[in-house]
């Protein structure tokens, strides 16, 4: 009987501890920071969706369709020109909080980040002009655009390996 009571007590303590640690893990990220991280990741997902359509056509994995290409390119050109200043608050880097791959280098080298962002804006605007004018025209604008995404990721996003 004594043993049973003891082990029940241990089980209860373990459950209470598990509850405490879950609550701590969830509450230590400021909701404003967590929201900003979600917003910028959603923005990146919208980039990726539209770029995927253009890339699929450029690589011949998808039939070229001038209207669909123009729509994707116009979306992308609009998206890259949104004001993102509230998406990147101080303290939202991957050394400070979980759930992000944004490297601290972003906040240490804003000029560099702006340069990469600017290259993407230029490439997206060029793609918007090119995408509806035939497959070759789209293909001609693809390298600069894909390179602009990858160029920033290389310097400012934690790699997957
Ligand atoms: C100025 C820098 C920069 C540019 C330009 C950029 N990205 Fe990103 N991207 C990032 C950073 C930083 C992250 C990590 C964000 C995070 O985890 O908080 C990221 C994350 C992503 C993700 C993962 C999002 C998620 O759900 O976690 C995708 C997909 C992505 N980018 C696609 C793109 C595409 C496509 C382009 C080009 C059209 C692009 N990015 C251009 C910096 C950039």
Boltz pocket constraint, residues with backbone or C-beta under 6 A from the ligand:
constraints:
  - pocket:
      binder: B
      contacts: [[A, 37], [A, 40], [A, 41], [A, 42], [A, 44], [A, 45], [A, 47], [A, 48], [A, 51], [A, 92], [A, 99], [A, 100], [A, 101], [A, 102], [A, 103], [A, 113], [A, 114], [A, 116], [A, 117], [A, 120], [A, 145], [A, 148], [A, 149], [A, 150], [A, 152], [A, 153], [A, 156], [A, 157]]
      max_distance: 6.0
